[in-house]
Amino acid sequence: MAEGEDYGHVPESILDIAVAITAWEPEKNPSIPTIFIGIVEDPGAEASYTSAHWNNNRDRVKDLFGITTDSLIIELIIHPMAGNNNKRVDSQRLAKDVKGAVEKLKDMKKDDCIRIVRMGIGNAVAMEEAIERLIRSWQRDELKTIQFIGLGETSDRDWLNFCNSLVLSKQCGKVLYYNTMNYNVFGEVESHRHNTQGNVPRSIEQLAKMLQSAKQKTGGNSDSNSRDEKRDDQG
């Protein structure tokens, strides 16, 4: 670090709330209002996550939490704009759907907690804005509790930061965060699964293709060339 150069940020003092990270007993109450939200792509545009994927994941989550009452479920499907190769969200349609979801949430049982299930592999700022709008519309006298469920199809990082901001901005008092990829098929936490994210297999697949392409360009001798280069460096 150069003299006088400063890395990081240290305030004069900390006067407001902090986020506490702690283990918590799993909350599997089937009567908690549950919101499924995610991007479903146009199947005609090389979609990675279609309505069939959505339905399968929704039904499995319903079984996981024992949800049998459809009136406690809100499905907020975010659609890409037509003819845009799944590149941009149809914001007008989303605004209309969020408004309908808000009204349905108001009519639901006034519970101490709502469950938000993040679906699919796509991400957009509009999704975070939609979730915040739903949380704000959920009227509670006490601080709100959100149960946030990730299915391991996207990285933890962005959604943990999002949940962090919900607490720091006082939109809710507590977030119970679950990433299903942290658990084995029996529901037990396995430490080696914490770094396993849904985007990893895709990254590995892309890496394999890159290595295969490099191997073809070098005539299949990329490994031996690398060893020769190392010997030259050492010699």
Buried (B, 14 or more C-beta within 10 A) or exposed (E): EEEEEEEEEEEEEEEEEEEEEEEEEEBEEBBBBBBBBBBBBBEEBEBBBBEEBBEEBBEEBBEBBEBEEEEBBBBBBBBBBEEEEBEEBBEEBBEEBBEEBBEBBEEBEEBEBBBBBBBBBBBBEBBBBBBBBBBEBBEBEEEBBBBBBBBBBBBBEEBBEBBBEBBEEEBBBBBBBBBBBBBEEEEEEEEEBEEEBBEEEEEEEEEEEEEEEEEEEEEEEBEEEEEEEEEEEEE
